[in-house]
Amino acid sequence: MGIFSFLFKPKDWFTQTEHEAIVNAIRSAEKRTSGEIRVFIESRCSYVDPVDRAVEVFFGLKMEHTEDRNGVVLYIAMKDHQLAVFGDKGIHEKVGTAFWNAEVQKMLSSFRKENYAAGIVQIITDIGEALVSHFPYENEDRNELPDDIVFGR
């Protein structure tokens, strides 16, 4: 994996343009689906398995309260170089483990090239397409969760 400077404050992990691209990818995906996507980034993963931390973050952000149980959290621990994707029951039953694993591999490929924001935008786009396929937007849908990146410790 390439060298990445981790001396920055969390808000400095991305340029303003990259930050906006990530948030815009979330908004763009969610305009077409009832699903919800959150991005959670922190320095270090407090668990051996980042999936366990992603699950904790998912429930900490109260993402299980979406009407169709179609929330997805993208978890990244920057300094530990760990990441995971966790989808709630509704979307997981539709796409399965193989989909999540493939998306993580795509993001890892981008990260190895130091294309962090681009990798995040791509996975958000891919997850958005899966959500649109299984949970298309309907007139009564509303944005149930904030779209901004959540920065942890």
Secondary structure by P-SEA (a helix, b strand, c coil): cccccccccccccccaaaaaaaaaaaaaaaaaccbbbbbbbbcccccccaaaaaaaaaaaaccccccccbbbbbbbbcccccccccccaaaaaaccaaaaaaaaaaaaaaaaacaaaaaaaaaaaaaaaaaaacccccccccccccccccccc
